[in-house]
Amino acid sequence: MGQEPIKEMAGSSTSSSEACTDPYLRCAFNGAALTALGISHSALLAHSPQGCEYLVNNAFASQECDYMETMTLCTKLCVDEIVHGGEDILARTIREVKDLPISALFVLSACGPEIVGDDIVGVCEALQPEVKFRLVPIESAGFRGSQYDGIDIAMDTILKKLVKDDVEKIPGSVCLVAPHANANPTWPADLAWVKQVLFRMGIKVVATLTHRTPIAEIENIASAETSLLLSHDAGQKAADYLSATFGIEQVCKGIPLPIGMTNTQRWLTALGDRFDILKTAEEIVAEGERMVMATCRRKWPMARFMYRTPAAIVADATVGIPLVRFVTEEMEMTPELVALYTSHRSVWELLEGELKSLGLNPKVVYGTDVYKTRKSLQEVRPRVVFGSTIERHASEGLPVAYVVEVVRMMRQFRMINREYFGYTGILNLLECVQNEWVMGWRSKERRYEAKW
C-alpha cells in the first residue's frame, strides 16, 4: 500500500502542451472555439477550411449557444489560399459582416493559414477602425496542442486584450475559471451548482471564464478578490496570470473538485475558511449529506454488490481524479487502473496525493489514448469501468461486466443537464452505476419481445 503508483507517461514531464489524441482530446482549435463561444453577444470567425468548422459546431453545442443569438462564420479556405495565403479572404469576410450588432468578433486561425504565414493579428489591427465591434484574433492552430491548450491560449488572449486594470476590488468576490474544461457532457449543471453554493454563502461572482459571459464582465474581472478554478485540465495558466497581474488569489488550490462526499466537504470547508463563513459551509454539508442518505435509504442503490470489485477509471482529470475517492469510499470498489487524458505536472501531483491519502496503488496512465486504454484494460482486467462509450468498445472480448458511461456518452442524449458536483451529483453518479448494473443482467442472447 505504501508503494509508488505504477505510471505510464505521454511525452516529457517538462512539456507545456498535450498531444491531440482524438477521440479523447481534440485539437487546440476546438478548445479556443469552445472558450470564445462562451462570451455572449459576440460572433466567431474561423479562418480555416470548411472541414475545421465541424470543431466550431461541436464547441457551439458544448457551450449550449442559442443559434438565434450567436453567429459562427468561416472563410472556407480552399487549395489556392492554403498554398498562397488567405489574408485577402479574411479581410473581405470581416468587411462583409461589419454591420453585425455584436460586441466582439473572435477570429480563430486553423493549421493551414498559420503554416503558410497568414497574419490574422495584422489583418485585425488594420481593419479595426472600419468596424464597430472589437476584433479579437486568437492564433489557435490545431498543431499548437490539445483542446486544453487551446482553452489556455484563448483565455490568455481574452484576458490580455479585454480586461481593464483600473477597477476597484469587490470584497468577498470571485471569478470562475474554465468551467467548460470538463468531460461531463452536461457540465453547465456543475457550474450552476457552484454558483448556487456561492450565492448561498454570499460570495459574489464577478465573471465566468467562460459561459454566457458578457464582455462587460470580462472587462471587469480585475475587480475580483479571488479566483476559483473549476477544472484540473485547463485554466491554471489563467489563474496564475490573474494572480500575478491583478493580485487575484486562487482559492481551493490543490483540492480535488467537489465530486463525492469527502471531496465536496473539503471543497466547501476551504471556501468557508477563506471567506470566514465556515458555519454556512458546515450547514450546506450537513443538509447535503442528510439528503443523500435519506434518498439512498428510500431508493436502495445496489452499491453493496460492488464491494471490493476491481474498477478502472478512464476520464479527464477534472472528473477522473475526484472519482478515485468516490469509487473507493462511496462505492467501496478497488481502483486498479486510473487512465487520464492529460499529463500536466499539477495533475500528477494531485492524483498521487489522492492515491497516497487513500492507500491505493493502481496502474496509472497519463495522457492516455485508445490504444493505451485497451492495453491497460487487457493487463488489469477490471470488472467495472468508469469511462465513456469508447471504453465500452475497447472492452469487447475482455471480462468487463459493467461500463459506467459518465463522460462523453455517445449512446445517450440529455435534454436536462445533470451535475456531478455536490450532493445531487452523488445521486446522479449512483444512478449511472445502478442503471448499468441493471442493464448488465439482460441476456445477450435471448430476445425480449412484447407479450401484448
C-alpha positions as CSV (number, residue, x, y, z in Angstrom):
1,M,0.0,0.0,0.0
2,G,2.9,2.3,0.6
3,Q,4.5,1.8,-2.8
4,E,4.7,4.4,-5.5
5,P,1.9,4.0,-8.1
6,I,2.9,2.4,-11.4
7,K,2.9,5.2,-14.0
8,E,2.9,5.4,-17.8
9,M,3.5,8.9,-19.1
10,A,2.9,10.6,-22.5
11,G,5.7,13.0,-23.5
12,S,8.2,14.8,-21.4
13,S,7.3,16.0,-17.9
14,T,8.6,19.4,-18.9
15,S,6.3,19.7,-21.9
16,S,3.8,22.5,-21.7
17,S,1.4,21.2,-24.2
18,E,-0.6,18.0,-24.6
19,A,-1.0,16.0,-27.8
20,C,-4.3,15.8,-29.7
21,T,-5.5,12.2,-29.0
22,D,-8.8,12.3,-30.8
23,P,-11.4,10.9,-29.9
24,Y,-10.3,11.6,-26.3
25,L,-8.9,15.1,-26.9
26,R,-9.5,17.3,-29.8
27,C,-7.0,19.9,-31.1
28,A,-6.3,23.4,-29.9
29,F,-8.6,25.0,-32.5
30,N,-11.5,23.2,-30.8
31,G,-10.5,24.4,-27.3
32,A,-10.2,28.0,-28.5
33,A,-13.6,27.9,-30.2
34,L,-15.1,26.4,-27.0
35,T,-13.8,29.3,-25.0
36,A,-14.6,32.1,-27.4
37,L,-18.2,30.9,-27.8
38,G,-18.7,31.2,-24.1
39,I,-18.8,35.0,-24.4
40,S,-22.2,36.3,-25.2
41,H,-23.3,38.9,-27.7
42,S,-20.3,38.0,-29.9
43,A,-19.5,36.1,-33.1
44,L,-16.8,33.7,-34.1
45,L,-15.0,33.7,-37.5
46,A,-13.0,30.6,-38.3
47,H,-10.1,31.4,-40.7
48,S,-9.9,27.8,-41.9
49,P,-11.0,25.2,-44.4
50,Q,-14.6,24.2,-44.2
51,G,-13.7,20.9,-42.7
52,C,-12.4,22.5,-39.5
53,E,-15.8,24.2,-39.0
54,Y,-17.2,21.0,-37.5
55,L,-15.0,21.6,-34.5
56,V,-16.7,25.0,-34.1
57,N,-20.1,23.3,-34.4
58,N,-19.0,20.9,-31.7
59,A,-17.9,23.7,-29.4
60,F,-21.2,25.6,-30.2
61,A,-23.2,22.6,-28.9
62,S,-21.0,22.1,-25.8
63,Q,-21.4,25.8,-24.8
64,E,-25.1,25.4,-25.4
65,C,-25.2,28.6,-27.5
66,D,-28.5,29.9,-28.8
67,Y,-28.5,29.9,-32.6
68,M,-30.8,32.9,-32.5
69,E,-28.1,34.9,-30.6
70,T,-24.7,33.6,-31.6
71,M,-23.3,33.5,-35.2
72,T,-20.4,31.5,-36.5
73,L,-18.6,32.3,-39.7
74,C,-15.9,30.6,-41.8
75,T,-13.6,31.8,-44.5
76,K,-13.8,28.3,-46.1
77,L,-10.2,28.3,-47.4
78,C,-9.5,26.2,-50.5
79,V,-6.4,24.9,-52.1
80,D,-5.2,28.3,-53.5
81,E,-5.5,30.0,-50.1
82,I,-3.8,27.2,-48.2
83,V,-0.9,27.3,-50.7
84,H,-0.6,31.1,-51.3
85,G,-2.3,32.6,-48.2
86,G,-5.8,33.7,-47.4
87,E,-5.4,37.2,-45.8
88,D,-7.5,38.8,-48.6
89,I,-10.4,36.5,-48.0
90,L,-10.2,37.1,-44.2
91,A,-10.3,40.9,-44.7
92,R,-13.2,40.6,-47.2
93,T,-15.2,38.4,-44.8
94,I,-14.7,40.8,-41.9
95,R,-15.8,43.7,-44.1
96,E,-18.9,41.8,-45.2
97,V,-20.1,41.4,-41.5
98,K,-19.0,44.8,-40.3
99,D,-22.7,45.8,-39.5
100,L,-23.4,42.8,-37.2
101,P,-24.9,44.1,-33.9
102,I,-22.3,42.4,-31.7
103,S,-19.7,43.4,-29.1
104,A,-16.8,41.4,-30.4
105,L,-15.7,39.2,-33.3
106,F,-13.3,36.4,-32.3
107,V,-11.1,35.5,-35.3
108,L,-9.5,32.0,-34.9
109,S,-6.8,30.6,-37.2
110,A,-6.5,26.9,-38.0
111,C,-3.4,24.9,-39.1
112,G,-3.4,25.7,-42.8
113,P,-3.3,29.5,-42.7
114,E,-0.8,29.5,-39.8
115,I,1.5,27.2,-41.8
116,V,1.5,29.5,-44.8
117,G,2.0,32.5,-42.6
118,D,-1.3,34.3,-42.6
119,D,-1.1,37.2,-40.1
120,I,-4.6,37.4,-38.6
121,V,-3.3,39.8,-35.9
122,G,-2.1,42.3,-38.5
123,V,-5.4,41.9,-40.6
124,C,-7.5,42.6,-37.5
125,E,-5.4,45.6,-36.4
126,A,-5.7,47.1,-39.9
127,L,-9.5,46.6,-40.1
128,Q,-10.3,47.6,-36.5
129,P,-11.1,51.3,-37.5
130,E,-13.6,50.1,-40.1
131,V,-15.8,48.1,-37.7
132,K,-17.9,49.0,-34.6
133,F,-17.1,45.8,-32.6
134,R,-13.9,44.6,-31.1
135,L,-11.8,42.3,-33.2
136,V,-10.0,39.7,-31.1
137,P,-7.6,37.5,-33.1
138,I,-6.7,34.2,-31.5
139,E,-3.8,32.2,-33.1
140,S,-5.1,28.7,-32.3
141,A,-3.9,26.3,-34.9
142,G,-4.6,22.7,-34.1
143,F,-1.0,21.8,-34.1
144,R,-0.4,24.0,-31.0
145,G,-1.7,21.2,-28.8
146,S,-4.8,19.6,-27.4
147,Q,-8.2,21.3,-26.8
148,Y,-6.9,22.1,-23.3
149,D,-4.0,24.1,-24.7
150,G,-6.5,25.8,-27.0
151,I,-8.6,26.8,-24.0
152,D,-5.4,28.2,-22.3
153,I,-4.4,30.1,-25.5
154,A,-7.8,31.7,-25.9
155,M,-8.2,32.7,-22.2
156,D,-4.7,34.2,-22.3
157,T,-5.6,36.3,-25.4
158,I,-9.0,37.3,-24.0
159,L,-7.6,38.4,-20.6
160,K,-4.7,40.4,-22.1
161,K,-6.9,42.1,-24.7
162,L,-10.1,42.8,-22.8
163,V,-9.5,43.1,-19.1
164,K,-9.3,46.6,-17.6
165,D,-7.0,47.2,-14.7
166,D,-8.5,50.5,-13.4
167,V,-11.3,48.9,-11.5
168,E,-11.9,48.8,-7.7
169,K,-11.8,45.5,-5.9
170,I,-15.1,44.0,-4.7
171,P,-14.6,42.4,-1.2
172,G,-15.7,38.8,-1.0
173,S,-15.9,38.2,-4.7
174,V,-14.7,35.5,-7.1
175,C,-14.2,34.9,-10.8
176,L,-14.8,31.3,-12.1
177,V,-12.2,29.9,-14.4
178,A,-12.5,27.2,-17.1
179,P,-15.8,25.5,-16.2
180,H,-16.0,24.3,-19.8
181,A,-12.8,22.2,-19.5
182,N,-14.9,19.3,-18.1
183,A,-15.7,15.9,-19.7
184,N,-19.1,15.8,-18.1
185,P,-21.2,16.3,-21.2
186,T,-23.7,18.5,-19.3
187,W,-21.0,20.5,-17.4
188,P,-23.2,23.6,-17.2
189,A,-25.0,21.8,-14.4
190,D,-21.7,21.6,-12.5
191,L,-21.3,25.4,-13.0
192,A,-24.8,26.0,-11.9
193,W,-24.3,24.1,-8.6
194,V,-21.1,26.1,-7.9
195,K,-23.0,29.4,-8.5
196,Q,-25.8,28.2,-6.3
197,V,-23.5,27.4,-3.4
198,L,-21.6,30.7,-3.8
199,F,-24.8,32.6,-3.8
200,R,-25.9,31.0,-0.5
201,M,-22.5,31.8,1.0
202,G,-22.9,35.4,0.0
203,I,-19.9,35.3,-2.4
204,K,-20.3,37.5,-5.4
205,V,-19.4,36.0,-8.8
206,V,-17.8,38.8,-10.9
207,A,-17.3,36.8,-14.1
208,T,-17.1,33.3,-15.5
209,L,-14.3,32.4,-17.9
210,T,-16.3,31.5,-20.0
211,H,-20.0,30.6,-20.2
212,R,-22.7,33.0,-21.3
213,T,-20.4,35.8,-20.1
214,P,-21.0,39.4,-21.3
215,I,-17.9,41.4,-22.5
216,A,-18.6,43.9,-19.7
217,E,-18.0,41.1,-17.1
218,I,-14.7,40.1,-18.7
219,E,-13.6,43.8,-18.7
220,N,-14.4,44.0,-15.0
221,I,-12.7,40.7,-14.0
222,A,-9.8,42.5,-12.2
223,S,-12.2,43.6,-9.5
224,A,-12.5,40.1,-8.3
225,E,-10.8,39.3,-5.0
226,T,-10.3,35.6,-5.7
227,S,-10.4,33.1,-8.5
228,L,-11.9,29.6,-8.4
229,L,-10.5,27.1,-10.9
230,L,-13.2,24.6,-12.0
231,S,-11.0,22.2,-14.0
232,H,-7.9,20.1,-13.3
233,D,-7.2,20.0,-17.1
234,A,-7.0,23.7,-18.2
235,G,-7.2,27.2,-16.7
236,Q,-4.3,27.1,-14.3
237,K,-2.3,29.5,-16.5
238,A,-5.2,32.0,-16.5
239,A,-5.5,31.7,-12.7
240,D,-1.7,32.3,-12.4
241,Y,-2.0,35.3,-14.8
242,L,-4.8,36.8,-12.7
243,S,-2.8,36.4,-9.6
244,A,0.5,37.8,-11.0
245,T,-1.1,40.8,-12.8
246,F,-4.1,41.8,-10.7
247,G,-3.3,40.2,-7.3
248,I,-6.3,37.8,-7.5
249,E,-5.9,35.0,-5.0
250,Q,-6.7,31.5,-6.2
251,V,-8.9,29.6,-3.6
252,C,-9.3,25.8,-3.2
253,K,-6.0,25.3,-5.0
254,G,-4.7,21.7,-4.8
255,I,-8.1,20.3,-3.7
256,P,-10.0,17.8,-5.9
257,L,-13.2,19.2,-7.3
258,P,-16.4,18.5,-5.3
259,I,-17.4,15.1,-6.6
260,G,-18.3,12.6,-3.8
261,M,-18.9,13.2,-0.1
262,T,-15.4,13.8,1.2
263,N,-14.3,16.0,-1.8
264,T,-17.4,18.1,-1.5
265,Q,-17.0,18.6,2.2
266,R,-13.3,19.5,1.8
267,W,-14.0,21.9,-1.0
268,L,-16.9,23.7,0.8
269,T,-14.8,23.9,4.0
270,A,-11.9,25.5,2.2
271,L,-14.3,28.1,0.8
272,G,-15.8,28.7,4.2
273,D,-12.4,29.1,5.7
274,R,-11.3,31.7,3.1
275,F,-14.4,33.9,3.3
276,D,-14.9,33.4,7.1
277,I,-18.3,31.7,6.6
278,L,-17.4,28.3,8.0
279,K,-20.8,27.9,9.7
280,T,-22.7,28.3,6.4
281,A,-20.4,25.8,4.7
282,E,-21.0,23.3,7.6
283,E,-24.8,23.8,7.2
284,I,-24.6,23.1,3.4
285,V,-22.5,20.0,4.1
286,A,-24.9,18.7,6.8
287,E,-28.0,19.3,4.7
288,G,-26.4,17.7,1.6
289,E,-25.3,14.6,3.5
290,R,-28.7,14.2,5.1
291,M,-30.4,14.5,1.7
292,V,-28.1,11.9,0.1
293,M,-28.5,9.4,3.0
294,A,-32.3,9.8,3.1
295,T,-32.6,9.3,-0.7
296,C,-30.4,6.2,-0.6
297,R,-32.5,4.7,2.2
298,R,-35.6,5.0,0.1
299,K,-34.2,4.2,-3.3
300,W,-31.9,1.2,-2.3
301,P,-28.9,1.6,-4.7
302,M,-27.0,-1.6,-5.2
303,A,-23.6,-0.3,-4.2
304,R,-23.3,-3.2,-1.7
305,F,-22.9,-5.7,-4.6
306,M,-19.8,-3.9,-5.8
307,Y,-17.8,-4.3,-2.6
308,R,-14.1,-4.7,-3.4
309,T,-14.8,-5.1,-7.1
310,P,-11.7,-4.2,-9.2
311,A,-12.5,-1.0,-11.1
312,A,-10.9,1.2,-13.8
313,I,-11.4,5.0,-14.3
314,V,-10.7,6.4,-17.8
315,A,-11.6,10.1,-17.9
316,D,-10.2,13.6,-17.9
317,A,-8.5,14.8,-14.7
318,T,-11.5,17.1,-13.8
319,V,-13.8,14.1,-13.4
320,G,-11.3,11.3,-13.1
321,I,-9.3,12.4,-10.0
322,P,-12.3,13.1,-7.8
323,L,-13.8,9.8,-9.0
324,V,-10.9,7.9,-7.4
325,R,-12.2,8.8,-3.9
326,F,-15.8,8.4,-4.9
327,V,-15.2,4.9,-6.2
328,T,-13.2,3.9,-3.2
329,E,-15.3,5.4,-0.4
330,E,-18.9,5.7,-1.7
331,M,-18.9,2.6,-4.0
332,E,-16.4,0.6,-1.9
333,M,-14.7,-0.7,-5.1
334,T,-10.9,-1.0,-5.6
335,P,-9.5,1.2,-8.3
336,E,-6.9,-1.0,-10.2
337,L,-6.5,1.4,-13.2
338,V,-6.6,5.2,-13.5
339,A,-6.1,6.5,-17.0
340,L,-6.3,10.3,-17.5
341,Y,-6.4,12.2,-20.8
342,T,-3.9,14.7,-19.6
343,S,-0.3,14.6,-18.2
344,H,0.4,18.0,-16.7
345,R,2.6,18.1,-13.6
346,S,-0.2,19.5,-11.5
347,V,-2.3,16.6,-12.5
348,W,0.4,14.1,-11.3
349,E,0.8,15.8,-8.0
350,L,-3.0,16.0,-7.3
351,L,-3.6,12.3,-8.3
352,E,-0.6,11.0,-6.5
353,G,-1.6,12.9,-3.4
354,E,-5.1,11.3,-3.5
355,L,-3.7,7.8,-4.1
356,K,-1.3,8.2,-1.1
357,S,-4.1,9.5,1.1
358,L,-6.3,6.5,0.2
359,G,-3.5,4.0,0.4
360,L,-4.1,2.8,-3.2
361,N,-1.5,1.6,-5.7
362,P,-3.3,1.2,-9.1
363,K,-1.8,1.3,-12.5
364,V,-1.7,4.9,-13.6
365,V,-1.6,6.1,-17.2
366,Y,-1.2,9.8,-18.0
367,G,-2.0,11.2,-21.4
368,T,-3.8,8.0,-22.4
369,D,-5.1,7.3,-25.9
370,V,-7.5,4.5,-27.1
371,Y,-4.6,2.0,-27.7
372,K,-3.1,2.6,-24.3
373,T,-6.5,2.2,-22.7
374,R,-7.2,-1.1,-24.5
375,K,-3.8,-2.4,-23.5
376,S,-4.2,-1.3,-19.9
377,L,-7.7,-2.9,-19.7
378,Q,-6.2,-6.2,-21.0
379,E,-3.5,-6.1,-18.4
380,V,-5.6,-5.0,-15.4
381,R,-8.8,-6.8,-16.4
382,P,-11.2,-4.8,-14.2
383,R,-14.8,-5.8,-13.7
384,V,-16.2,-2.2,-13.8
385,V,-15.0,0.7,-15.9
386,F,-16.0,4.3,-15.3
387,G,-15.5,6.0,-18.6
388,S,-17.3,6.5,-21.9
389,T,-18.7,4.7,-24.9
390,I,-15.2,4.4,-26.2
391,E,-14.2,2.1,-23.3
392,R,-17.4,0.1,-23.9
393,H,-16.0,-0.8,-27.3
394,A,-12.4,-1.1,-26.1
395,S,-13.6,-3.6,-23.5
396,E,-15.1,-6.0,-26.1
397,G,-13.6,-9.5,-25.6
398,L,-12.5,-8.7,-22.1
399,P,-14.2,-9.8,-18.8
400,V,-15.5,-6.3,-18.1
401,A,-19.0,-6.7,-16.7
402,Y,-20.1,-3.1,-16.5
403,V,-19.0,0.1,-18.3
404,V,-20.5,3.1,-16.5
405,E,-20.6,5.9,-19.0
406,V,-20.1,9.1,-17.0
407,V,-18.2,11.1,-19.7
408,R,-18.8,11.6,-23.4
409,M,-21.9,9.3,-23.6
410,M,-22.2,8.9,-27.3
411,R,-25.1,6.5,-26.9
412,Q,-27.2,8.9,-24.8
413,F,-28.9,12.2,-25.3
414,R,-29.7,14.5,-22.4
415,M,-32.2,17.4,-22.6
416,I,-31.7,18.2,-18.9
417,N,-28.2,18.9,-17.6
418,R,-27.1,16.8,-14.6
419,E,-24.2,17.7,-12.4
420,Y,-21.6,15.5,-10.8
421,F,-20.5,18.3,-8.4
422,G,-22.1,18.4,-5.0
423,Y,-24.7,16.2,-3.3
424,T,-27.2,15.9,-6.1
425,G,-24.1,15.0,-8.2
426,I,-23.5,12.0,-5.9
427,L,-27.0,10.7,-6.6
428,N,-26.6,11.3,-10.4
429,L,-23.4,9.1,-10.3
430,L,-25.1,6.4,-8.2
431,E,-27.9,6.4,-10.7
432,C,-25.5,5.8,-13.6
433,V,-24.0,2.8,-11.8
434,Q,-27.4,1.4,-10.9
435,N,-28.7,1.6,-14.5
436,E,-25.6,0.0,-15.9
437,W,-25.8,-2.8,-13.3
438,V,-29.5,-3.5,-14.2
439,M,-28.6,-3.5,-18.0
440,G,-25.8,-5.9,-17.3
441,W,-28.3,-8.6,-16.2
442,R,-30.1,-8.5,-19.5
443,S,-29.4,-11.6,-21.6
444,K,-27.1,-11.0,-24.6
445,E,-28.8,-13.9,-26.5
446,R,-32.4,-14.0,-25.5
447,R,-34.7,-11.6,-27.4
448,Y,-37.1,-9.6,-25.3
449,E,-40.4,-9.3,-27.2
450,A,-43.7,-7.6,-26.2
451,K,-46.4,-10.0,-25.0
452,W,-49.3,-7.9,-25.8
